């Protein structure tokens, strides 16, 4: 599954630079995660880095975007090919 940032976000700015896929950006009221770019850090790290640094624990799995580990790895590989092009 992709991750999402809830409205409990305090806009502390620590998650955005930690995302290796640049999936996190400032939304209208709080940070948001682009599910098309979020791989839960699969391919980069053992755990999602945004979750690791979030001081208010407002980054759960997004039930609207269910993905298995193999699907996340395939997305990671696709994003890597796009970045290389």
N, C-alpha and C positions, 0 to 999 in steps of 0.2 A: 504494500500500500504506500501511496505517497503520504507525506505528512501534511499537517495543516497547522496554522497558528490561530489560536482562539482569541476572542475579544479580551482575554485576561492579559494580553501582551501589554507591556509597559513602555514599548518603544525604546528599549535600552541600547539598541544598535549592536549587540554582540553577536547575534546569529548570522546576519547578512554576510560579513566577511568570512565566516567559517564554512560556508557552503561551497563545496568544490565544483558544483554544477551551475552556480549563479542562479539558483532557483528561487532565492529569497529577494524580495524587493519591498520598498515602502508602499503600503496601500493607502487608501484614503484616511483610515483611522489608526491602523496598526500594520505591522509587517504581514506579508502574504507569501505563500509558497506556490509556485507554478507546478501543478502536478505533472505536466508534460516533461519537466526537467528534473523533478525530484526522484532520486534513486535510493533514498534513505542512506546515502553514502555507500551503497553497495558498489564494489569496485574500487573504492577509495579508502574506506575505513571500516572497522568492525562494527562501529556504532554511529548513528547519526550525530554529526558534530553539533548541529544546532540544538539538539536535545541536551547534549552534554554541557553546553555553555549557558543555556537558558536559566536565569535566576528565579523565574516564577513558574516553571514547568507548565508552559502553555502550548506545547507542541506535541499533540497526540497523533496517532495514525488517523488518516482520513478515510472513513468508511465509504465515502462516495467514490473512492479510487482504489479498489482492491487490486493488489498485484502480488504475485508470488516472488520468491527470491530469484528463480530463473527469469521471470519477466523483468524484474528490476535489473538483473545483470545484462539482459538483452538491451534494455533502454540505455544503460551505462555505455555499452559498446557502441550503440548507434550515436549517442552524444559525442563519444570520443572520435568517431569517424567524421562527424560534422565539424568538430573543432579543428581537426587536422586538415580539412579541405579549405 
